[in-house]
Amino acid sequence: MTVALITHEACLAHDTGPWHPECSDRLRAILRALEAEEFQVLLREQAPPATIEQLSRVHPDRHLRSILDLSPAPGESIALDPDTVFSAGSREAALRAAGGAVHGVDAVMDGWAQRAFVAVRPPGHHAERERAMGFCLFANAAIAARHAQARWGLRRIAVVDFDVHHGNGTQDIFADHADLFYASSHQFPCYPGTGAASERGIAGNVVNAPLPPGANGAAFRTAWSQILLPALNRFAPELLIVSAGFDAHKSDPLAQLRLETADFAWISEQLVAVATRHCGGRLVSVLEGGYDLDALAASAAAHVRALLQN
């Protein structure tokens, strides 16, 4: 199985400060894990910067300018909100993060890779059309979905999200478009406070499976098996994009779900099966959260291991 690993060293230069959980060591931990012998078959690609045209399919120009025109001095940063930081290296990192997701789409549509794992930061699923928030600057997965429609002529695109936090940004962007589908499992109540099961989108194209604090892997697997995967199969996407957050792990400090590494392997295998059934195997996975470095590295490795399976 041909899988592309898309990343860029510029993503390490997004400096969130010494105490911020969304730090460069997250990406370093994942990339170290993916240096193991079993992952040497990965096609290692540099994430290109996203273009304004690609970004503007999701974010209006005035919002893009409010982010891209920021210019903190080296060693300084600007707080966009209490959680979201913009440093001297953030502009290029954010462009490479969105551009990496776009490149993943191009890789699977060109056919030189069947699946892609986009290991980038800052993450994206909290970024709304006109608001950077929750550690996120641009909506990477949504930008990739819109690119798939604009460049490749695909119509039905699904983003599925197993991050412990609800992807309010992706939902905000997708909810009014029946040809875009968003499914999420997440802790509720938890940041950002969205993701109730009653939030359904314009045509049932949004499906949320909130889980209570303390829910374990059995509850997670039940939510996916009984609610999210059946809805995804009914939607029958032409391309599957995964918002791959690993902060539902029991060791993660930012929430209270109790997943094991094996649960991330299981959902990854299920999503590969959906992609095989509906999308010609095409799947693009984009890194979101995960803040315990050991759990993050092990869970991301399990995820990529599943992507490599036939």
Helices and strands as residue ranges (DSSP letters): E 3-7, G 9-13, H 24-33, G 37-39, E 43-46, H 52-56, H 61-68, E 77-79, E 85-87, H 90-110, E 115-118, H 140-152, E 157-161, H 168-174, E 180-187, E 206-211, H 217-223, I 224-228, H 229-235, E 239-244, H 261-278, E 283-287, H 293-307
